Amino acid sequence: MTVKSAVTNTSTISATSVASGKTVKVTFSASNGTSPYTYKVERMLVGSSAGWTTISNTSSTYTNVTIPTAATYQIRVTATDSKKQTAVKYFTVTGK
């Protein structure tokens, strides 16, 4: 019997600094779980009490996230495998 370890989220982001109003590309990937995987992408303005805004909930391979203003944002990517095991990865992006 083969026992798999916890899901690993290996998603990447195209940039950590962009002009306000521009997008960053989040490319999804995960391993060590049971495929297929789904991915949830959320964005939050750092220091805001508004919380996380869902950008995408997909089984696609990527999504674009708009950085609306000249500020710092957190992007959270949650990878979920077919057995509902999850792994979360965070990115920080600065709008200029």
N, C-alpha and C positions, 0 to 999 in steps of 0.2 A: 504494500500500500504506500502511495506517495502522499505526503502531507505538504501542502503548499503553505508558505509563510504569508504574512499579512500583505495586503495590496500595497504596492509602491506607486506613488504618483510621480511620474517623470516628465510632466508637462513643462513646456518652455514658453517664454515670452520674447517678442521680437525687439523690444527696447525698454529701457527703464526711464527714459526722458523723451518727451515729444512736445511739439507745439500744442497749445490748447486748441481743442476742437478736432484734433487728429486722432487716429486710432493706433492701437498696438494689436498685433496678431498673437493670440494665445493658441499654441499648438498642443493638442492633447495626446498623452500617452500614459499608459500604466502597465504594470507587470505584476507577477506573483499572485494574481487572483484568477478568477474563472471568467473568461470572456463570454459574452460581449461586455464591454464597459460603457457606462454613460458618464457624462461630465456636466457638472453645474458650475457656471461662472457667475461670480458676484463682484460688485464694485462698491467701495465705501470711501467717502471723503474722510481723510484722516482728521480727527478732532471734531467731527460732526456727530450730533446725537441722533441723526436720521437713521443710522444703521446700514445694513447691506441691501443693495438693489440687485435683483437677479437680472443678468444680462442674457444668459443662454442656459438652456437645459437640453442637452443634445447627445446623440451618439456619433456625431460628425467628428472630423479630425481636427477642426480648428474653429475659432470664432474671432471676430474683431471687436475690440472694446474701445469705445470712444472715451477720451480724457477731456471732459467738457470745459474745464477752466484751468487757469494757472494756479495749481495747488497740488498737493500730494495725495495720492489715492492708493488704497490697498486693493488688490485683486485676489480673490480667493477662488481656487479651482478644487472642486471635490470630485474625485474619481470614485465610481461605485461599480463593483463587479456584479455578475449575475446572481451571486449569493448574498447581495446587499452588504458586502464588506466595503468599507470606505477608506480613502486616504486623502488628506487635504494638503494643498501646497499654496503658499502665499507669495505674492510679488508686490513690490512697491514701485509705483510709477509717478513721476513728477511731470506735471503739465507746466510749460513755460509760457 
